[in-house]
Amino acid sequence: MSKKQQVENLAARHEKTILDVSARIWEFAEPGMKEYKSADCYAQVLRDNGFAVETGVSGILTAVIGTWGSGRPVIGFLGEFDALPGLSQKAACPEHCELVPGAYGQGCGHNNLGAGALGAAFILRDYLKETGKSGTVRFYGCPGEEYGSGKVFMARDGLFSDLDACLTWHPSDNNHVVGTGSLANISAFFIFHGRTAHAAATPHLGRSALDACELMSVGVNYMREHMPSEARVHYAYNNAGGIAPNVVQDYACVHYFIRSPKIEEAQALYERVKKVAQGAALMTETELEVQFHEALCDFLPNRTLDAVCQKAFEEIGAPPFDEQDEKLAARFRATFSQEDIESVGKDIAAMGGDSALIPESETLHRSVLPYFPLDKCMGGSTDVGDASYCAPTSQLNIATCALGTPGHSWQLTAQSNSPLAEKGTMTAAKVMALAAAELLDQPETLAQAKRELNAKTGGVYHCPIPPEVGPTL
């Protein structure tokens, strides 16, 4: 029996459990770092399947690690389970149907992501049992990918450092092994303390914290001309100092994200932003307080592992969508903008491929794209980057929704608990498990993957979060 057939047989054994976990996490839809029900679900399912379970690691109550086996290689699968605010939506419904106004929903498909990674761990465990091969399987339940950056604290504590290979995936509208990096990101609050006064009677006595925020924004906007072209800076007012225009605001807070293709560049840019804030405080005679919130590294694709995953992906194939799936996808697609639909081809072109690889007329992606190794980064950020600095890491995108589905949307939430996502989730479990099974017999490939990582990092991971800063719980 081929490894592929063996993996597919083992996947069928666990399919009910995998899809049940995905559906339950979709229903829980909990905020980042507060995924209590989700974490308990994973911990219990892992225990029920013979894994040794650690909970509350790295000071995060919802961080879970399940381990089975012994010896090398040690292969880890990364799972996520947090949801997004304002995306409550009826499952599999191609019409906007908010269940609970303002409530959280799985608008990034993390219910699928975690369940697929869990499935890969179960399949690999059974494969080791059946073959008698040596190896350790580890599943990581990683909280707060959207808010909280749980993996960074886990990386800081060395929880990925002994992995020979780290595999993960993300729900998507197409099928490919990720060959691009991501933007490093630093998050901080800039708080200005001023002096209140009557804005009409004694304005000269006031020192406006809101003015300081405004001046900081002006300074940062002028700085944009002198930043690296791929860097990004975004901000939002966390507290504008109150609602009374006739009171000089003595307190105001603005929240900044500072991104760049490499963590060192983001850190240098952060220092410049701090100087702008100091200047704003000087101009307004206010006091500045900087609260470092979060930070995460850029993602480092490992070309050696990517080649193994690409081969496994091509062997397993794309999710086996059927006619009913096509009909459901078409109904969702009718709600998309033309720009959403056109974004599919543009994204492929940005990766270095031919946009014609996915015709605009297709509703679901039913093939596997070639591998595009590109020395550039995608627009977003992910704390998978910190795992990739600690261990050789490969990441796949696998179709769980209609082509052109906008990210972080009610449409994605709805499809994340539908037959489309179920097929994508099972495909992810099988692809990652097959790649891991291949790696068990390829010690030189694992050694090369490690050499590749060391060449990029110098063999050292520097956590971008200072040691005195703990998780935001």
VENURRA-V485381 format. One record per residue. N is the residue number from 1. SS is DSSP state (~ for helix, > for strand, _ for the rest). NEAR is the number of other C-alpha atoms within 8 Angstrom. Layout:
n=<N/N>
ss=<SS/SS>
near=<NEAR/NEAR>
//
This chain:
n=<1/2/3/4/5/6/7/8/9/10/11/12/13/14/15/16/17/18/19/20/21/22/23/24/25/26/27/28/29/30/31/32/33/34/35/36/37/38/39/40/41/42/43/44/45/46/47/48/49/50/51/52/53/54/55/56/57/58/59/60/61/62/63/64/65/66/67/68/69/70/71/72/73/74/75/76/77/78/79/80/81/82/83/84/85/86/87/88/89/90/91/92/93/94/95/96/97/98/99/100/101/102/103/104/105/106/107/108/109/110/111/112/113/114/115/116/117/118/119/120/121/122/123/124/125/126/127/128/129/130/131/132/133/134/135/136/137/138/139/140/141/142/143/144/145/146/147/148/149/150/151/152/153/154/155/156/157/158/159/160/161/162/163/164/165/166/167/168/169/170/171/172/173/174/175/176/177/178/179/180/181/182/183/184/185/186/187/188/189/190/191/192/193/194/195/196/197/198/199/200/201/202/203/204/205/206/207/208/209/210/211/212/213/214/215/216/217/218/219/220/221/222/223/224/225/226/227/228/229/230/231/232/233/234/235/236/237/238/239/240/241/242/243/244/245/246/247/248/249/250/251/252/253/254/255/256/257/258/259/260/261/262/263/264/265/266/267/268/269/270/271/272/273/274/275/276/277/278/279/280/281/282/283/284/285/286/287/288/289/290/291/292/293/294/295/296/297/298/299/300/301/302/303/304/305/306/307/308/309/310/311/312/313/314/315/316/317/318/319/320/321/322/323/324/325/326/327/328/329/330/331/332/333/334/335/336/337/338/339/340/341/342/343/344/345/346/347/348/349/350/351/352/353/354/355/356/357/358/359/360/361/362/363/364/365/366/367/368/369/370/371/372/373/374/375/376/377/378/379/380/381/382/383/384/385/386/387/388/389/390/391/392/393/394/395/396/397/398/399/400/401/402/403/404/405/406/407/408/409/410/411/412/413/414/415/416/417/418/419/420/421/422/423/424/425/426/427/428/429/430/431/432/433/434/435/436/437/438/439/440/441/442/443/444/445/446/447/448/449/450/451/452/453/454/455/456/457/458/459/460/461/462/463/464/465/466/467/468/469/470/471/472/473>
ss=<_/_/~/~/~/~/~/~/~/~/~/~/~/~/~/~/~/~/~/~/~/~/~/~/~/~/~/~/_/_/_/_/_/_/_/~/~/~/~/~/~/~/~/~/~/~/~/~/_/_/_/>/>/>/>/_/~/~/~/_/_/_/_/>/>/>/>/>/>/>/_/_/_/>/>/>/>/>/>/>/_/_/_/>/_/_/_/_/_/_/_/_/_/_/_/_/_/_/_/_/_/_/_/_/>/_/_/_/_/~/~/~/~/~/~/~/~/~/~/~/~/~/~/~/~/~/~/~/~/~/~/_/_/_/>/>/>/>/>/>/>/>/_/_/_/_/_/_/_/~/~/~/~/~/~/~/_/_/_/_/_/_/_/_/>/>/>/>/>/>/>/>/_/_/_/>/>/_/_/_/>/_/_/>/>/>/>/>/>/>/>/>/>/_/>/_/_/>/_/_/_/_/~/~/~/_/>/_/~/~/~/~/~/~/~/~/~/~/~/~/~/~/~/~/~/~/_/_/_/_/_/>/>/>/>/>/>/>/>/_/_/_/_/_/_/_/>/_/_/_/>/>/>/>/>/>/>/>/>/>/_/_/~/~/~/~/~/~/~/~/~/~/~/~/~/~/~/~/~/~/~/~/~/~/_/_/>/>/>/>/>/>/>/>/>/>/_/_/_/_/_/_/~/~/~/~/~/~/~/~/~/~/~/~/~/~/_/_/_/_/_/_/~/~/~/~/~/~/~/~/~/~/~/_/_/_/_/~/~/~/~/~/~/~/~/~/~/~/~/~/~/_/_/_/~/~/~/_/_/_/_/_/_/_/_/_/_/_/_/_/_/_/_/_/_/_/>/_/_/_/_/_/_/~/~/~/~/~/~/~/_/_/>/>/>/>/>/>/>/_/_/_/_/_/_/_/_/_/_/~/~/~/~/~/~/_/_/_/~/~/~/~/~/~/~/~/~/~/~/~/~/~/~/~/~/~/~/~/~/~/_/_/~/~/~/~/~/~/~/~/~/~/~/~/~/~/~/_/_/_/_/_/_/_/_/_/_/_/_/_/_/_/_>
near=<4/5/8/9/8/10/13/9/8/11/13/7/7/11/10/7/7/13/11/8/12/13/10/9/11/12/6/8/14/15/13/13/15/10/14/9/8/13/12/9/9/11/13/8/8/12/10/7/7/7/10/9/11/8/10/10/11/8/7/11/10/16/15/15/13/13/11/11/9/7/8/8/11/13/14/13/14/13/16/13/17/17/15/15/10/9/16/16/14/10/10/9/10/10/6/9/7/9/7/7/7/8/9/13/15/17/16/12/12/15/16/13/15/14/14/15/17/13/15/15/14/10/15/13/11/9/12/11/8/6/6/6/7/10/13/13/13/13/14/12/15/14/17/14/14/9/8/13/14/15/13/14/11/12/14/8/7/9/8/10/8/8/12/12/13/15/12/13/11/11/16/10/14/12/14/12/12/12/11/15/13/16/18/18/15/15/12/12/12/13/12/17/12/14/13/12/12/11/11/6/5/9/10/5/8/14/15/15/17/13/8/15/14/8/9/12/8/8/9/10/8/8/8/7/6/6/8/6/4/6/11/8/8/7/8/7/8/8/9/11/11/6/4/5/6/7/9/14/16/15/14/15/14/14/12/13/12/14/12/14/15/10/14/6/9/16/9/8/10/10/8/8/9/8/8/11/13/9/9/12/13/8/8/11/8/15/8/11/8/8/8/8/10/10/12/18/15/17/16/11/13/12/9/10/14/14/8/11/14/12/9/12/11/9/7/10/9/15/11/6/10/6/6/6/10/11/8/9/12/10/9/12/12/6/8/11/6/6/6/11/12/10/9/13/14/9/9/11/10/7/9/8/9/8/12/6/8/9/8/9/4/8/11/13/13/8/7/11/7/6/9/10/7/9/6/8/10/9/6/6/11/13/15/8/14/15/14/13/14/12/15/15/14/14/12/12/13/18/16/16/14/14/13/12/13/9/7/10/10/11/12/16/18/14/15/18/13/10/8/12/15/12/12/14/16/14/14/13/15/15/13/14/13/13/12/10/11/9/11/10/6/8/8/6/10/12/8/9/13/11/8/10/14/10/8/7/9/7/8/8/7/4/10/8/9/6/5/4/8/7/9/6/6>
//
